[in-house]
Amino acid sequence: MPIALTIAGSDPSGGAGIQADLKTFSALRAYGMSVITALTAQSTQGVDGVLAVPADFVKQQYYSIMRDSPIESIKIGMLMNKEIVYAVSHMLNQYPVPYTVLDTVMIAKGGQALLRDEAIEAIRQYLIPLSTIITPNLPEAAALLNCDEATNEKQMLAQGKALLQFGCQAVLMKGGHLACDQSPDYLITEHQVSRFNAPRIKTKNTHGTGCTLSAALTALLPTMPLIEAVEQAKHYLNGAIEHADTLHIGKGIGPTHHFHHWW
C-alpha cells in the first residue's frame, strides 16, 4: 500500500482540503498522512474564517513524518501565504519524494480567496519546478500566467503549454469552467497532449472536486503510469459527483461522495 501525504488546509465540513484528501486516499487504497497549513471555519454555505499555521510548524509536521515513514507521493493544496510556500519548497528540496501533485488552490467555491496575491509568484518560482504535475482550473491558470481566463479549448491548451514552461513535468488543465455541455481536460507533457472528456453532471454538490481529483492522482501515481493515473482519477471523481446527491449534507454546495463504491 503506497503512503500518500497531503499538505493542505483543513475543511471542518469534510468536503474539501485535508479531509477530502484523506477520504480519497483511503478510497483508492493508499495510506494517508497529512500536514496542515491552515485552519478554516467553513460549511457547505461558504468560508467564514481562515487561520494560517505558522510556516515553522508546517515544517515541523513534515519533518516528523519524513523521518519516520517512506512517503511515495505528496499532494500540495492550500498554502495561504508566501511564507508557507517557501517552507514547502524547502521541505521538498530537503526530503524529495517520487511524485508531487500541485493543486493550485486559490479561491473557494463561494468566491473567498484562499491564497494571497503575494504567494502566486512564489508558487511559480519555487513549487511548480518541483512538481510532477500541476492541476489548475481555468481561473487558476490565468492567475499563474497573469492573463485573461481561457474561454475555449484552443486558449486552454495554449495556456497549459505555457504553464509547462515553468518547469513541471506535466500540466492537467481542467476545463470545468468552460461554457459548454462537456467538461474537457488536457494532460500536457513535453512530448504529448492528451484530451479527456466527460459529460457535465447536473448537481450543485461539487464542493471539493479539485481537491478530490488531485488527491486521487496522488494516490494512484505510485502504482501506474501518468496517463493511466489521470484516466482512473477522473473516473473516480465522476463517480463521486454522480452520487453526490445521495448524501444530503448541508444547506449549500455539498460534497462529492468519496465512498460511492462502498456505500
C-alpha positions in Angstrom: 0.0 0.0 0.0 1.6 3.4 -1.0 1.8 6.1 1.6 0.5 9.4 0.4 0.9 12.7 2.1 -1.4 15.8 1.8 -0.1 19.3 2.6 -3.2 21.4 2.7 -5.8 23.3 4.7 -8.4 21.8 6.9 -12.1 21.9 6.0 -14.3 21.1 9.0 -17.3 20.4 6.8 -15.4 17.4 5.4 -15.9 18.1 1.7 -12.5 19.6 0.7 -9.0 20.1 1.9 -7.3 17.7 4.2 -10.5 15.8 4.9 -11.3 15.2 1.3 -7.8 14.2 0.5 -7.7 11.6 3.3 -11.0 10.1 2.2 -9.8 9.9 -1.4 -6.5 8.3 -0.4 -8.5 5.6 1.6 -11.0 5.1 -1.2 -8.1 4.4 -3.7 -6.2 2.1 -1.3 -3.4 4.5 -0.3 -2.5 5.2 3.4 -3.0 8.9 4.0 -0.9 11.2 6.2 -1.3 15.0 6.5 0.5 18.3 7.1 -2.0 21.1 7.9 -1.2 24.5 6.5 -4.3 26.4 7.6 -7.5 26.1 9.7 -10.7 27.2 8.2 -14.1 27.9 9.6 -16.4 26.8 6.8 -19.5 24.9 5.8 -21.3 24.0 2.6 -22.5 27.6 2.6 -19.1 29.2 2.5 -15.9 30.2 4.3 -16.3 32.2 7.4 -12.7 32.4 8.5 -9.1 31.3 7.8 -6.2 31.0 10.2 -2.7 30.2 8.7 -0.5 27.7 10.5 3.0 29.3 11.2 5.4 28.2 8.5 7.9 26.8 11.0 5.2 24.5 12.4 4.3 23.4 8.9 7.9 22.3 8.5 7.9 20.6 11.9 4.9 18.5 10.9 6.6 17.5 7.7 9.9 16.6 9.2 8.3 14.5 11.9 6.6 12.4 9.2 9.5 12.2 6.7 11.9 10.9 9.4 9.6 8.1 10.2 7.8 6.9 7.1 8.6 6.3 3.4 6.3 8.7 1.6 5.8 7.9 -2.1 3.7 10.8 -3.2 2.6 14.2 -2.0 -0.4 16.4 -2.8 0.0 20.1 -2.2 -3.2 22.1 -1.8 -4.0 25.3 0.1 -0.8 27.2 1.1 -2.3 30.6 2.1 0.8 32.8 2.0 4.4 33.1 0.6 6.0 32.1 3.9 4.2 28.7 3.7 5.1 28.4 0.0 8.8 28.9 0.9 8.6 26.4 3.7 7.1 23.7 1.5 9.7 24.3 -1.3 12.4 23.9 1.3 10.8 20.8 2.7 10.6 19.2 -0.8 14.2 20.0 -1.6 15.4 18.5 1.7 13.2 15.4 1.6 12.2 14.9 -2.0 9.6 12.2 -3.0 9.0 10.3 -6.3 5.7 12.1 -7.1 4.4 15.6 -6.3 1.0 16.8 -7.3 0.4 20.6 -7.0 -3.2 21.7 -6.8 -3.0 25.5 -7.1 -5.8 26.3 -4.7 -6.6 30.0 -4.9 -10.4 30.6 -4.5 -13.1 28.7 -2.6 -16.3 27.6 -4.3 -18.1 30.5 -2.8 -15.6 33.0 -4.1 -13.4 33.5 -1.0 -9.7 34.0 -1.6 -7.6 31.1 -0.2 -4.2 32.3 -1.5 -2.7 35.8 -1.1 -1.6 37.5 -4.2 2.0 37.7 -3.0 2.2 33.9 -2.9 1.4 33.4 -6.6 4.9 34.4 -7.8 6.4 32.2 -5.1 4.4 29.2 -6.4 5.6 29.9 -9.9 9.2 30.2 -8.9 9.6 27.7 -6.2 6.9 25.0 -6.3 6.0 24.4 -10.0 9.6 23.4 -10.9 9.4 20.7 -8.1 6.1 19.3 -9.3 5.4 16.1 -11.2 2.1 17.5 -12.3 0.1 20.7 -11.6 -3.8 20.7 -11.8 -5.0 24.2 -12.4 -8.6 25.1 -13.3 -9.0 28.0 -15.8 -9.1 30.9 -13.3 -6.0 29.5 -11.5 -4.1 29.1 -14.8 -5.0 32.7 -15.8 -3.7 33.9 -12.4 -0.4 32.0 -12.7 0.1 33.3 -16.2 -1.2 36.8 -15.4 -3.5 36.7 -18.4 -7.2 36.5 -19.3 -9.1 33.3 -18.5 -9.4 30.9 -21.4 -12.8 30.8 -22.9 -12.3 27.9 -25.4 -10.2 24.8 -25.8 -7.6 26.4 -28.1 -6.8 29.0 -25.5 -6.9 26.4 -22.7 -4.4 24.2 -24.5 -2.1 27.2 -25.2 -2.2 28.2 -21.5 -1.4 24.7 -20.4 1.7 24.6 -22.7 2.8 28.0 -21.3 2.5 26.7 -17.7 4.7 23.7 -18.6 7.5 26.1 -19.3 7.6 27.0 -15.6 9.4 23.6 -15.1 6.9 21.0 -14.0 6.8 17.6 -15.8 3.1 17.8 -16.7 0.1 20.0 -16.6 -3.5 18.9 -16.2 -5.7 21.8 -17.4 -9.2 21.4 -16.1 -12.0 22.7 -18.3 -14.9 22.7 -15.9 -15.3 26.5 -16.2 -15.8 26.4 -19.9 -19.4 27.3 -21.1 -20.2 24.1 -22.9 -22.1 20.8 -22.4 -18.9 18.8 -21.8 -16.1 19.1 -19.3 -12.8 18.7 -21.3 -9.4 18.4 -19.6 -6.0 18.4 -21.2 -2.9 16.5 -20.0 0.2 18.2 -21.4 3.7 17.0 -21.2 6.8 17.8 -23.2 6.2 15.1 -25.7 2.4 14.5 -25.6 -1.0 16.1 -25.4 -4.0 14.0 -24.3 -7.6 15.2 -24.2 -10.1 13.8 -21.7 -13.8 14.4 -21.9 -16.7 13.9 -19.6 -20.3 15.0 -19.6 -21.4 17.6 -17.2 -23.3 16.1 -14.3 -26.3 18.1 -13.1 -25.8 18.7 -9.4 -25.0 21.6 -7.2 -22.9 19.4 -4.9 -19.4 19.9 -6.2 -17.6 21.1 -3.1 -14.0 19.8 -3.1 -13.9 18.4 -6.7 -10.5 19.9 -7.3 -9.1 18.6 -4.1 -10.5 15.2 -4.8 -9.1 14.9 -8.3 -5.5 15.9 -7.2 -5.7 13.6 -4.2 -6.8 10.8 -6.5 -3.8 11.4 -8.7 -1.5 11.4 -5.6 -2.9 8.0 -4.5 -2.6 6.4 -8.0 0.7 7.7 -9.4 2.9 5.3 -7.3 1.1 2.4 -8.9 0.6 3.3 -12.6 1.8 5.5 -15.5 0.8 9.2 -15.5 -1.8 9.0 -18.3 -3.5 5.9 -16.7 -3.5 7.7 -13.3 -5.3 10.7 -14.9 -7.9 8.4 -16.5 -8.5 6.5 -13.3 -8.6 9.7 -11.2 -11.2 11.3 -13.5 -13.2 8.1 -13.5 -13.2 8.1 -9.7 -14.2 11.8 -9.5 -17.0 11.4 -12.0 -18.5 8.6 -9.9 -18.2 10.7 -6.7 -20.0 13.6 -8.4 -22.7 11.3 -9.9 -23.5 10.0 -6.4 -23.2 13.4 -4.6 -26.9 14.0 -4.4 -27.4 10.8 -2.3 -25.5 12.3 0.7 -27.8 15.3 1.7 -25.0 17.2 3.5 -25.5 20.8 4.5 -27.7 23.6 3.1 -25.3 24.9 0.4 -22.9 23.4 -2.0 -22.5 19.9 -0.7 -19.6 17.4 -1.0 -19.0 14.7 -3.6 -19.4 11.1 -2.5 -15.9 9.8 -1.9 -17.0 6.3 -0.9 -19.6 5.8 -3.6 -18.2 2.3 -4.4 -18.9 1.1 -0.9 -22.0 2.9 0.5 
